[in-house]
Amino acid sequence: MTTQYKMRRIGLIVPSSNVTMETEIPALLRAREAVLEDRFTFHSSRMRMKNVDAEELIRMDNDSLRCAAELSDAAVEVQAYACLVAIMSRGLGYHKVSEKNLYAASQENGITVPTVSSAGALVDALHSRGVKKVSIICPYMKPLTKLVVDYIEHEGIEVQDYLALEIPDNLDVAAQDPNAPAELWKRLDVSGVDAIVASACVQMPSLPAIAKIEQESGIPTISAAVATTRSILQALNLEPVAPGGGTFLKA
């Protein structure tokens, strides 16, 4: 007898130049499908953005409510806003404001859609394991990286060290070697940290590096994509487990 699975419909609010969110999050959830019965489909709405600078990020973020309304047309069960720096550059604690506004946009369209963001997901995941101190890798220019650092610290997590790769073009961010963080972390001071953030950006690939960093460093390692996947599963009331996602997606 063939088992019938319910397909869980996931909505993704994506910068127009982002190609990694729709790669790494589905990869994690496809790996989960191999060991658990839940099944997933993915549905995106895009906000225009090519260069990662403050002006373009604000313009893009202002378009996110349209995306939430479009995704609610598809009756998705959860929507995930995936641009960590767009949220963190708009003011301390802004992920809570953004998530509330996106939820309201879907509600106004007649369908209530639980909403998560990569920014809020990263903070929540770190708090879930009692993380007090991290070191992070970012692809952003230094001023934007500093905003990310300040945002994380405002959420009660000390950033001991950070690496800014200073890549302004978003497609160039996506073109980075996904194994690169397995070497880049060695440039960080990780003494005494509770976790390493291998990629504080859902556009910078890092998935194959997560397990490598954990094995070599002995330190729990996360990325924005791993954190977002975790929050998506929690919003669906599913166990936040996915093979290949490292410590933060283990049972």
Buried (B, 14 or more C-beta within 10 A) or exposed (E): EEEEEEEBBBBBBBBBBBBBBBBBBBBBBBBBBEEBEBBBBBBBBBBEBBEBBBEBBEEBBEBBBBBBBBBBBBEBBBBBBBBBBBBBBBEEBBBEEBBEEBBBBBEEBEBEBBBBBBBBBBBBBBEEEEBBBBBBBBBBBEEBBBBBBEBBEEBEBBBBBBBBBEBBEBEBBBBBEBBBBBEBBEEBEBEEBBBBBBBBBBBBBBBBBBBBBBEEBEBBBBBBBBBBBBBBBBBBEBEBBBBBBBBBBEE
